[in-house]
Amino acid sequence: KNIQHTVIFVLGGPGAGKGTQCCRLVESAPSRVNGAAGVHHLSAGDLLRSARKKGGEVGDLINERIAAGQIVPSSITVGLLRDAMLEACPDGDGGGRRVFLVDGFPRNLENISAWDEVFASEDGFAVGCVLFFDCPEDIMTSRLIERGMTSGRVDDNAETIRKRFSTFRDESYPIVTLYESGERKDGVVVKRVMADRSVDTVYQDVLEVLQNFL
């Protein structure tokens, strides 16, 4: 039987600590003797940004959409994720089972439909769970404002932060609710971690809830 690589959707509001915890999981992967052959952190946002820079047909389409204030089609985001995942498994499953932490995806229900469509023909990947970083908005706000002082990211300012929270509440949180309801009947469970504590404490919790997946 072919090895199935594990996909973990990582969700949480802006500033919940998704990227920080994903990086730690990747760094600590080699020390888990019986774990997966590799843990990969894929950020949907980073993949879109690098595709924009690269240009070409996909890059131009993304740039056109963003310039017009429109959302990039889900099929493009999912296609970039699939390409990155296949690239990480150059020898198919010969390199052992891999775990993909997909950070900031799915952002909305349309993303899920596109994922189902694209991965219907890729049976080497299975979504294991949704890792949800649950964090109060006031804590995320102070983290983002602090980050904005050093990050140079244009979206780390008070007004943009409020808009990002509102988008998360309206579009991304319903995804957590959908998976928790079991309506999809796909066996994907939600693992909630309270993310308003120290990085180390949160990380220990993450290791615990993901022990059957890593």
DRENKOLNU-677375 format. One record per residue (C-alpha): residue number from 1; x, y, z. Coordinates in Angstrom, 2 decimals. Example, Ala and Ser with C-alpha at 12.3 -4.5 7.8 and 13.67 -1.06 7.14 Angstrom:
BEGIN
PT  nr      px      py      pz
PT   1   12.30   -4.50    7.80
PT   2   13.67   -1.06    7.14
//
This chain:
BEGIN
PT  nr      px      py      pz
PT   1    0.00    0.00    0.00
PT   2    1.25    3.48   -0.82
PT   3    2.19    5.75    2.05
PT   4   -0.26    8.55    2.73
PT   5    1.28   11.87    3.66
PT   6   -0.53   13.77    6.41
PT   7   -1.90   17.29    5.96
PT   8   -2.73   19.45    8.98
PT   9   -4.70   22.65    8.39
PT  10   -3.43   25.31   10.82
PT  11   -5.95   28.04   11.66
PT  12   -6.13   30.92   14.11
PT  13   -6.66   34.67   14.02
PT  14   -3.87   37.05   12.94
PT  15   -1.24   37.08   15.70
PT  16   -2.38   33.78   17.28
PT  17    1.12   32.35   16.77
PT  18    0.51   29.94   13.87
PT  19    3.79   30.65   12.07
PT  20    5.89   30.55   15.26
PT  21    4.54   27.16   16.31
PT  22    4.80   25.68   12.79
PT  23    8.48   26.69   12.64
PT  24    9.14   25.00   15.98
PT  25    7.47   21.78   14.83
PT  26    9.66   21.74   11.71
PT  27   12.86   22.41   13.71
PT  28   12.13   19.73   16.30
PT  29   11.03   17.07   13.77
PT  30   14.43   15.29   13.46
PT  31   14.43   14.56   17.21
PT  32   11.20   12.55   16.99
PT  33   12.67    9.12   16.30
PT  34    9.45    7.35   15.32
PT  35    7.90   10.37   13.68
PT  36    7.40   11.34   10.07
PT  37   10.35   11.48    7.66
PT  38    9.87   15.22    7.34
PT  39    7.64   18.00    8.60
PT  40    7.03   20.84    6.16
PT  41    5.53   24.26    6.89
PT  42    3.58   25.70    3.96
PT  43    2.04   29.15    4.22
PT  44   -0.65   29.83    1.62
PT  45    0.17   33.56    1.85
PT  46    3.92   33.03    1.31
PT  47    3.27   30.79   -1.71
PT  48    1.03   33.45   -3.27
PT  49    3.63   36.17   -2.57
PT  50    6.43   34.16   -4.16
PT  51    4.26   33.30   -7.20
PT  52    3.58   37.03   -7.65
PT  53    7.29   37.77   -7.64
PT  54    8.04   34.98  -10.10
PT  55    5.58   36.36  -12.63
PT  56    4.56   34.10  -15.51
PT  57    0.95   33.22  -16.23
PT  58   -0.04   32.42  -12.62
PT  59    1.92   35.35  -11.14
PT  60    0.35   37.80  -13.59
PT  61   -3.17   36.53  -12.85
PT  62   -2.58   36.90   -9.08
PT  63   -1.24   40.44   -9.55
PT  64   -4.19   41.42  -11.74
PT  65   -6.68   40.16   -9.15
PT  66   -4.94   41.89   -6.25
PT  67   -4.58   45.16   -8.19
PT  68   -8.33   45.08   -8.88
PT  69   -9.04   44.45   -5.18
PT  70  -10.35   40.97   -5.95
PT  71   -9.74   37.69   -4.17
PT  72   -7.31   35.26   -5.82
PT  73   -9.28   32.20   -7.04
PT  74   -9.11   29.30   -4.58
PT  75   -8.03   26.93   -7.35
PT  76   -4.78   28.91   -7.74
PT  77   -3.99   28.81   -4.01
PT  78   -4.72   25.07   -3.85
PT  79   -2.67   24.46   -7.02
PT  80    0.33   26.22   -5.45
PT  81   -0.06   24.14   -2.27
PT  82   -0.29   20.91   -4.26
PT  83    2.82   21.78   -6.31
PT  84    4.79   22.60   -3.14
PT  85    3.71   19.32   -1.53
PT  86    4.62   17.24   -4.58
PT  87    7.97   19.04   -4.76
PT  88    8.69   18.04   -1.16
PT  89    8.16   14.37   -2.09
PT  90   10.48   14.06   -5.12
PT  91   10.73   10.29   -4.73
PT  92    7.00    9.75   -4.27
PT  93    6.54    7.86   -1.03
PT  94   10.01    6.31   -1.16
PT  95   11.26    8.97    1.22
PT  96    8.80    7.98    3.96
PT  97    5.66    9.62    5.29
PT  98    5.70   13.39    5.47
PT  99    3.58   15.87    7.41
PT 100    2.49   19.17    5.87
PT 101    1.47   22.01    8.17
PT 102   -0.69   24.19    5.94
PT 103   -0.72   27.55    7.68
PT 104   -3.59   30.02    7.16
PT 105   -5.64   27.68    4.98
PT 106   -8.51   27.09    4.35
PT 107   -9.49   30.75    4.76
PT 108  -13.08   30.30    3.60
PT 109  -15.56   27.65    2.54
PT 110  -14.69   28.11   -1.14
PT 111  -11.09   27.09   -0.30
PT 112  -12.40   23.77    1.05
PT 113  -14.38   23.06   -2.14
PT 114  -11.30   23.81   -4.26
PT 115   -9.15   21.56   -2.05
PT 116  -11.67   18.70   -2.37
PT 117  -11.70   19.11   -6.14
PT 118   -7.92   19.28   -6.65
PT 119   -7.05   16.52   -4.17
PT 120   -9.73   14.11   -5.37
PT 121   -7.09   12.93   -7.86
PT 122   -4.14   13.05   -5.40
PT 123   -4.71   10.07   -3.13
PT 124   -1.23   10.30   -1.58
PT 125   -2.34   13.11    0.78
PT 126   -4.93   12.98    3.55
PT 127   -6.06   15.76    5.89
PT 128   -5.51   14.48    9.43
PT 129   -6.86   17.33   11.52
PT 130   -7.41   21.06   11.89
PT 131   -5.09   22.64   14.47
PT 132   -6.84   25.73   15.80
PT 133   -5.00   28.35   17.86
PT 134   -7.68   29.94   20.03
PT 135   -6.60   33.37   21.24
PT 136   -8.48   36.44   22.56
PT 137   -8.46   39.39   20.16
PT 138   -6.91   41.82   22.65
PT 139   -3.85   39.58   23.02
PT 140   -3.53   39.10   19.25
PT 141   -3.82   42.88   18.76
PT 142   -0.98   43.67   21.16
PT 143    1.20   40.97   19.54
PT 144    0.54   42.36   16.06
PT 145    1.21   45.96   17.05
PT 146    4.47   44.86   18.68
PT 147    5.38   42.88   15.55
PT 148    4.51   45.85   13.34
PT 149    7.21   47.92   15.05
PT 150    9.91   45.60   13.71
PT 151    8.36   43.57   10.88
PT 152    7.80   46.34    8.36
PT 153    4.60   44.46    7.39
PT 154    2.07   46.97    6.09
PT 155   -0.82   44.92    7.52
PT 156    0.39   45.23   11.14
PT 157   -1.38   48.52   11.92
PT 158   -4.47   49.10   14.10
PT 159   -7.04   49.72   11.35
PT 160   -5.88   46.86    9.13
PT 161   -5.74   44.57   12.16
PT 162   -9.44   45.27   12.89
PT 163  -10.34   44.41    9.29
PT 164   -8.31   41.22    9.44
PT 165  -10.10   40.13   12.62
PT 166  -13.44   40.80   11.06
PT 167  -12.51   38.74    7.95
PT 168  -11.31   35.93   10.21
PT 169  -14.55   35.94   12.23
PT 170  -16.78   36.05    9.15
PT 171  -14.92   33.69    6.82
PT 172  -12.38   31.51    8.62
PT 173  -14.03   30.77   11.96
PT 174  -17.02   29.06   10.25
PT 175  -14.49   26.51    8.92
PT 176  -13.55   25.54   12.48
PT 177  -17.28   25.22   13.29
PT 178  -17.88   23.13   10.16
PT 179  -15.13   20.62   11.00
PT 180  -16.16   20.49   14.67
PT 181  -19.75   19.69   13.67
PT 182  -18.66   16.50   11.88
PT 183  -21.02   17.44    9.02
PT 184  -18.39   16.65    6.40
PT 185  -18.16   13.01    7.60
PT 186  -14.51   12.85    6.54
PT 187  -13.10   11.97    9.96
PT 188  -11.15   15.25   10.22
PT 189  -11.11   16.45   13.83
PT 190  -10.36   19.90   15.29
PT 191   -7.57   20.14   17.86
PT 192   -7.96   23.40   19.84
PT 193   -5.01   24.91   21.65
PT 194   -5.33   27.98   23.89
PT 195   -2.75   30.32   22.37
PT 196   -2.79   33.14   24.92
PT 197    0.07   31.65   26.95
PT 198    3.85   31.55   26.56
PT 199    5.32   30.14   23.34
PT 200    6.80   27.15   25.24
PT 201    3.55   26.28   27.02
PT 202    1.57   26.47   23.79
PT 203    4.20   24.34   22.03
PT 204    3.93   21.57   24.66
PT 205    0.16   21.52   24.12
PT 206    0.62   21.39   20.35
PT 207    2.94   18.38   20.66
PT 208    0.39   16.66   22.86
PT 209   -2.64   17.18   20.60
PT 210   -0.66   16.26   17.47
PT 211    1.09   13.19   18.87
PT 212   -0.91   10.79   16.67
PT 213   -0.18   12.79   13.51
PT 214    3.50   13.72   13.64
//
